[in-house]
Amino acid sequence: MARIVSLGSALQDVYLIDHDDLRPTTIGDTAIFGKVLVGSKVDIDRVAYEVGGGGINSSISFARHGHEAIFMGNVSRDPAGAAILKKLDQEGVDNSYVRFLERKATGTSIILLDSKSGERTILTYRGASEQFGNLDPLDLDSIQPDWMYVTSLRGDMETLQNFFQRAKRLGIKIMFNPGIKELEEPKALIGLLSCVNVLIVNKEEASRIVPGNTLVELIYHLNNYVDTTIITAGAMGGIAGNNTETYRFGVYEDQKIKDATGAGDAFGSGFLAHFAAGHSFRNSLIFASANSTSVVMKLGASRGLLCGNEAIHPMPIQKI
């Protein structure tokens, strides 16, 4: 097994769940969430408390797979931060590199979930996960990980560059899942890709980095910058390729979605968890899809994460 550092956000997810008051309303081509009048009081069916954030979700995925998982990120000394640290302890994730910010509360997401359709709207206070410049790339020298899995750092390109350059100097492999803020700076983002071993984005995100309309065009252009690229396309599956093989894949199972929160994190971390354990590129893609499917069938971003020893059935995947 491998030693994997997850670098990214840490949030407490608070679910407000209802079966009728939060259902979407369509106005033209736009879906408006919830038929809730301003100034009214609405009774909901259930409240649930989970943990989330790209750094947390991925580190739990790696730990469940049997890897030595380390989380690097920020929380505050408050109940939400305590809940996150407790969850990491329960999952066997090393949280000794967590930093505490005193002037901001721990990041929190309020997730309004329609239990009938699985549709949701997320209100997020980033808090301690708004900034990452206090994290120290020199910590990688003492951790000596095999891989670093990086999710969005809210557009902090300087911190990303510092971590990526340090990782490259130490021979640490990098898997990168950039977020909206990073995509707003495509030139700086492309400059980071020389340090990246595996890039994972969705189709829309890929089209913001390189030209192309089809998945094949997008992966062709991205593979000029990075050795391995994975592009997901929702219900259409996706495409993944490296220097020797390229696969077009569908979805693992067509299941009713209970909660889509964390689906992307589950796919990305599921791929690396399986790949770093010595499995083939193809089989790692299948496991990633199975991991994502399992997550959306349960409430929360981590409850459905697989351990790697489950029976995985075949799925549509073709070498091209």
C-alpha positions in Angstrom: 0.0 0.0 0.0 1.0 3.6 -0.4 1.3 6.8 1.7 -1.0 9.4 0.3 -1.4 13.1 1.4 -4.8 14.8 0.7 -4.5 18.5 0.3 -7.8 20.5 0.3 -10.8 21.7 2.1 -12.5 20.4 5.3 -16.2 21.1 5.9 -19.0 20.1 8.1 -22.1 19.2 6.0 -25.4 20.0 7.6 -28.3 18.4 5.7 -31.8 19.8 5.9 -34.0 17.1 4.3 -37.6 17.3 3.3 -39.9 15.4 0.9 -42.1 18.2 -0.4 -41.2 21.8 0.6 -37.8 21.7 -1.1 -38.7 20.2 -4.4 -37.5 22.2 -7.5 -39.8 24.6 -9.4 -39.1 25.1 -13.1 -39.3 28.7 -14.5 -38.6 28.6 -18.2 -35.2 26.7 -18.6 -34.2 27.4 -15.0 -34.9 25.2 -12.0 -35.5 27.2 -8.8 -35.0 25.2 -5.6 -37.9 25.0 -3.2 -41.4 26.5 -3.0 -40.5 28.5 0.1 -42.0 31.9 0.7 -39.8 34.7 2.1 -40.6 35.3 5.7 -42.3 31.9 6.2 -41.5 29.1 8.6 -41.0 25.6 7.0 -41.0 22.3 8.9 -38.5 19.9 7.5 -38.4 16.1 8.0 -34.9 15.5 9.1 -31.5 17.0 10.0 -28.2 15.1 9.5 -24.6 16.1 10.3 -21.8 14.7 8.1 -18.3 15.8 7.1 -17.1 16.7 3.7 -14.7 18.8 1.6 -12.4 17.5 -1.1 -9.5 16.9 1.2 -11.5 15.1 3.8 -13.5 12.9 1.4 -10.4 11.7 -0.5 -8.4 11.0 2.7 -11.2 8.8 4.0 -11.4 7.0 0.7 -7.6 6.2 0.8 -7.7 5.1 4.5 -10.6 2.7 3.8 -8.6 1.2 0.9 -5.8 0.4 3.4 -3.4 3.2 2.4 -1.6 5.4 4.9 -3.7 8.5 4.6 -2.7 12.0 5.7 -4.9 15.1 5.6 -3.4 18.6 5.2 -5.9 21.5 5.6 -7.4 24.0 7.9 -10.1 23.9 10.6 -10.9 26.0 13.6 -11.2 25.1 17.3 -15.0 24.8 17.3 -17.6 22.0 17.3 -17.5 21.6 13.5 -13.7 21.3 13.6 -13.9 18.8 16.4 -16.4 16.7 14.4 -14.1 16.6 11.5 -11.1 15.6 13.6 -13.2 12.9 15.3 -14.2 11.5 11.9 -10.6 11.4 10.7 -9.6 9.6 13.9 -12.4 7.0 13.4 -11.3 6.4 9.8 -7.7 6.1 10.6 -6.5 9.2 8.8 -3.4 11.0 10.2 -4.6 14.5 11.1 -1.3 15.7 12.7 -0.8 18.1 9.9 -4.1 19.9 10.3 -3.7 23.6 11.0 -6.0 25.6 13.3 -7.1 29.1 12.2 -8.3 31.3 15.1 -10.1 34.1 13.3 -12.4 32.0 11.1 -14.9 29.2 11.9 -14.5 25.8 10.4 -16.0 25.6 6.9 -19.7 24.6 6.8 -22.1 23.6 4.1 -25.9 23.8 4.5 -27.3 21.2 2.1 -31.0 21.6 1.2 -32.0 18.1 0.0 -35.3 17.0 -1.6 -35.6 13.4 -0.5 -37.9 12.5 -3.4 -35.8 13.6 -6.3 -32.3 13.7 -4.7 -31.9 17.3 -6.0 -30.0 19.6 -3.7 -28.8 23.1 -3.3 -25.7 23.8 -1.2 -25.0 27.0 0.8 -21.3 27.0 1.7 -19.4 29.1 4.2 -15.7 28.4 3.4 -14.3 29.8 6.7 -11.0 28.1 7.6 -11.0 26.4 4.2 -11.0 29.8 2.4 -7.2 30.1 2.5 -4.3 27.7 2.4 -1.2 29.9 2.4 -0.4 29.0 6.0 0.2 25.3 5.0 3.9 24.4 4.6 5.2 22.5 1.6 8.3 21.6 3.7 6.0 19.2 5.6 6.2 16.9 2.6 9.9 16.4 3.5 8.9 14.7 6.8 5.8 12.9 5.5 7.6 11.5 2.4 4.4 10.4 0.7 4.2 8.4 -2.5 1.3 10.4 -3.8 -0.2 13.8 -3.2 -3.9 14.1 -4.0 -4.9 17.8 -4.5 -8.4 19.3 -4.7 -9.3 23.0 -5.0 -7.3 25.5 -2.9 -9.7 28.3 -3.8 -7.5 29.7 -6.6 -4.4 30.0 -4.4 -2.0 29.4 -7.3 1.1 30.4 -5.4 0.5 27.8 -2.7 -0.3 25.2 -5.4 2.9 26.0 -7.2 4.9 25.8 -4.0 3.5 22.4 -3.1 3.8 21.1 -6.6 7.4 22.1 -7.0 8.3 20.7 -3.7 6.6 17.4 -4.5 8.3 17.2 -7.9 11.7 17.8 -6.2 11.0 15.0 -3.8 9.8 12.6 -6.4 6.2 12.6 -5.1 3.5 11.8 -7.7 0.6 14.2 -8.0 -3.1 13.7 -8.8 -4.9 17.0 -9.3 -8.6 17.8 -9.3 -8.8 21.6 -9.8 -11.9 23.6 -8.8 -13.7 26.7 -10.2 -11.2 29.2 -8.8 -8.3 27.4 -10.4 -10.1 27.2 -13.7 -10.5 31.0 -13.7 -6.8 31.2 -14.3 -6.2 28.8 -17.2 -2.6 30.0 -18.0 -1.4 29.6 -14.4 -3.2 26.2 -14.3 -1.5 25.0 -17.4 1.8 26.1 -15.9 1.1 23.7 -13.0 0.4 20.7 -15.2 4.1 19.9 -15.8 4.3 18.7 -12.2 1.0 16.6 -12.4 0.9 12.9 -13.1 -2.9 12.5 -13.2 -5.4 15.2 -14.0 -9.1 14.7 -13.4 -11.7 17.1 -14.6 -15.2 17.0 -16.0 -16.0 17.8 -19.6 -17.0 21.4 -19.0 -13.9 22.0 -16.9 -11.7 20.4 -19.6 -13.1 22.8 -22.2 -12.1 25.7 -20.1 -8.4 24.6 -20.1 -8.0 23.5 -23.7 -9.9 23.7 -27.0 -12.2 20.9 -28.1 -15.8 19.9 -28.3 -15.7 16.2 -28.0 -14.1 14.0 -25.2 -11.6 12.7 -27.7 -10.5 16.2 -28.7 -10.3 17.4 -25.1 -8.2 14.4 -23.9 -5.9 14.7 -26.9 -5.1 18.3 -26.0 -4.8 17.8 -22.3 -2.4 14.8 -22.8 0.0 17.3 -24.3 0.4 18.7 -20.8 0.0 15.8 -18.4 0.8 12.1 -18.6 -2.6 10.8 -17.6 -6.0 12.5 -18.0 -9.5 11.5 -16.8 -12.5 13.4 -18.1 -15.9 12.6 -16.6 -19.1 13.4 -18.3 -21.9 12.6 -15.9 -24.5 10.1 -17.2 -22.4 9.7 -20.3 -19.5 8.2 -18.4 -16.2 9.6 -19.6 -12.8 9.1 -21.1 -9.4 8.4 -19.7 -6.0 8.0 -21.3 -2.2 7.9 -20.7 0.7 7.5 -23.0 -0.1 3.8 -23.8 -3.9 3.3 -23.5 -7.2 5.2 -23.7 -10.6 4.1 -22.5 -14.1 5.3 -23.1 -16.3 4.3 -20.2 -20.0 4.4 -19.3 -21.6 4.4 -15.8 -21.1 1.6 -13.4 -24.8 1.3 -12.5 -27.9 3.3 -13.3 -29.2 3.8 -9.8 -31.6 6.3 -8.2 -29.4 9.1 -6.7 -30.1 9.7 -3.0 -27.4 12.4 -2.6 -24.9 13.4 -5.3 -22.6 15.2 -2.8 -19.1 13.9 -3.1 -19.6 11.9 -6.3 -16.6 13.6 -8.0 -14.3 13.1 -5.0 -15.3 9.5 -4.8 -14.4 8.9 -8.5 -11.1 10.6 -8.3 -10.0 9.2 -4.9 -11.4 5.8 -5.9 -9.2 5.7 -9.0 -6.0 6.7 -7.1 -6.8 4.3 -4.2 -7.1 1.4 -6.5 -4.2 2.4 -8.8 -1.8 3.1 -6.0 -2.6 -0.4 -4.6 -1.1 -1.9 -7.8 -4.2 -2.4 -10.0 -4.3 -1.7 -13.7 -5.4 1.5 -15.2 -8.5 -0.1 -16.6 -9.6 -1.8 -13.4 -8.9 1.4 -11.5 -11.3 3.3 -13.7 -14.0 0.6 -13.1 -13.4 0.8 -9.3 -13.6 4.6 -9.4 -17.0 4.4 -11.1 -18.2 1.8 -8.6 -17.0 4.0 -5.7 -18.9 7.0 -7.1 -22.0 5.0 -7.6 -21.9 3.7 -4.1 -21.5 7.2 -2.6 -24.6 8.7 -4.4 -26.8 5.9 -3.1 -26.2 7.0 0.5 -26.5 10.3 2.4 -23.3 12.2 2.8 -20.0 12.3 0.9 -18.2 9.5 2.7 -20.8 6.9 4.0 -20.8 5.0 0.7 -17.0 5.0 0.1 -15.8 1.5 -0.7 -12.9 -0.4 0.9 -11.4 -2.1 -2.2 -12.3 -5.7 -1.3 -15.9 -5.6 -2.5 -17.0 -7.7 -5.5 -17.0 -5.3 -8.5 -19.1 -6.4 -11.5 -18.2 -5.5 -15.2 -19.3 -2.2 -16.7 -19.3 -0.6 -20.2 -15.6 0.2 -20.9 -13.8 0.1 -24.2 -10.2 0.6 -25.3 -10.0 3.1 -28.2 
